[in-house]
Amino acid sequence: MAEASLKLLVLKTNQLDALCEFYGLLGIEFTAERHGNGPDHFAGKAGDCVFEIYPLRADSFTADKSTRLGFAVENLAAQFQAFETAGIRIDCKPEPTAWGVRAVVRDPDG
């Protein structure tokens, strides 16, 4: 069986600018895009994955708060400090686990 790799991730939100700023702290650089008659949105790259932030549809009122994303960063201490300085909600400060050191923060949608 062939190994799968993630190539596209789309988040939908009512807070486009806030999410672009949050994920920008991870080094993801977003540009504005629009495809055909689709909505204006933002796209960037996280490794080999295209990371897009779209507006929620008019009949959707809240973003899905159950989605969890994991990112590997070069310097977790510096990254965590950047999140603290930006006032990002912290659920778990950096701590060692069986999979390495990890921290848990929440994006503006929770």
PLY file of the C-alpha trace (Angstrom):
ply
format ascii 1.0
element vertex 110
property float x
property float y
property float z
element edge 109
property int vertex1
property int vertex2
end_header
0.00 0.00 0.00
1.31 3.46 -0.90
2.12 5.88 1.89
-0.22 8.88 2.07
1.01 12.41 2.59
-1.05 15.45 3.50
-1.16 17.99 0.66
-4.07 20.28 1.56
-5.60 21.53 4.80
-8.54 23.96 4.84
-9.83 25.73 7.94
-13.04 27.75 7.81
-13.59 30.68 10.15
-15.34 33.98 10.78
-11.93 35.37 11.84
-9.79 35.26 8.69
-7.29 37.91 9.78
-6.94 36.53 13.31
-6.24 33.00 12.06
-3.75 34.27 9.47
-1.95 36.16 12.25
-1.98 33.14 14.59
-0.64 30.66 12.02
1.74 33.35 10.77
3.46 33.07 14.17
4.46 29.57 13.02
6.10 31.05 9.93
3.28 30.33 7.49
3.10 33.20 5.02
-0.37 33.70 3.59
-1.43 35.35 0.35
-4.93 36.32 -0.69
-6.49 34.06 -3.33
-9.73 33.47 -5.17
-10.51 30.61 -7.54
-13.19 31.29 -10.14
-16.43 32.26 -8.43
-15.26 30.94 -5.05
-14.79 33.10 -1.96
-11.77 35.23 -1.18
-9.47 33.27 1.12
-5.84 32.98 2.21
-3.30 30.29 1.29
0.19 29.45 2.51
2.49 26.45 2.83
3.21 24.31 5.90
5.99 22.08 4.63
4.64 20.40 1.50
1.03 21.03 2.53
-1.06 23.88 1.17
-2.74 25.51 4.19
-5.85 27.54 3.36
-8.11 29.69 5.51
-11.59 30.22 4.10
-14.56 32.19 5.43
-17.36 30.16 6.95
-20.50 29.90 4.84
-23.22 32.42 5.68
-25.36 29.68 7.27
-22.50 28.52 9.57
-22.11 30.49 12.77
-19.15 28.90 14.53
-15.98 27.14 13.51
-15.33 23.50 14.46
-13.53 23.61 17.81
-12.71 19.88 17.78
-10.04 20.08 15.04
-6.48 19.53 16.32
-3.35 20.26 14.33
0.21 19.32 15.23
3.24 21.23 13.95
6.93 20.45 14.37
8.97 23.59 15.04
12.72 24.12 15.19
12.76 25.85 18.58
9.76 25.11 20.79
10.91 27.43 23.57
11.17 30.41 21.19
7.89 29.49 19.49
6.13 29.18 22.82
7.51 32.55 23.91
6.13 34.12 20.70
2.70 32.68 21.48
2.84 33.93 25.09
3.91 37.41 23.95
1.02 37.49 21.46
-1.46 36.59 24.23
-2.37 33.22 22.72
-4.43 30.89 24.94
-2.16 28.24 26.46
-3.58 24.84 27.39
-0.30 23.07 28.14
3.16 24.57 28.56
6.08 22.69 26.95
6.54 19.32 28.60
8.31 16.08 27.71
6.15 13.24 26.37
6.82 9.86 24.79
6.78 11.63 21.40
9.09 14.51 22.35
8.51 17.87 23.99
5.09 19.36 23.22
2.93 22.35 24.06
-0.76 22.92 23.37
-2.17 26.30 22.39
-5.52 27.36 20.94
-6.03 29.38 17.78
-8.56 32.24 17.87
-11.39 29.82 17.01
-10.56 27.65 20.01
0 1
1 2
2 3
3 4
4 5
5 6
6 7
7 8
8 9
9 10
10 11
11 12
12 13
13 14
14 15
15 16
16 17
17 18
18 19
19 20
20 21
21 22
22 23
23 24
24 25
25 26
26 27
27 28
28 29
29 30
30 31
31 32
32 33
33 34
34 35
35 36
36 37
37 38
38 39
39 40
40 41
41 42
42 43
43 44
44 45
45 46
46 47
47 48
48 49
49 50
50 51
51 52
52 53
53 54
54 55
55 56
56 57
57 58
58 59
59 60
60 61
61 62
62 63
63 64
64 65
65 66
66 67
67 68
68 69
69 70
70 71
71 72
72 73
73 74
74 75
75 76
76 77
77 78
78 79
79 80
80 81
81 82
82 83
83 84
84 85
85 86
86 87
87 88
88 89
89 90
90 91
91 92
92 93
93 94
94 95
95 96
96 97
97 98
98 99
99 100
100 101
101 102
102 103
103 104
104 105
105 106
106 107
107 108
108 109
